[in-house]
């Protein structure tokens, strides 16, 4: 949740990496995420809402 590395990397060997995380800490971390703060990337993300009335799909 805080950007730390839990396991790996595996550079020369092949296999699986398993890690246990504190789910409560992950949930708390998501609540603290500030999408409009210094993590915001307006250069790569924009949200546009089409408020026009849409016609439902018609099947012939």
Secondary structure as UniProt FT lines:
FT   HELIX           23..32
FT   TURN            35..39
FT   TURN            42..44
//
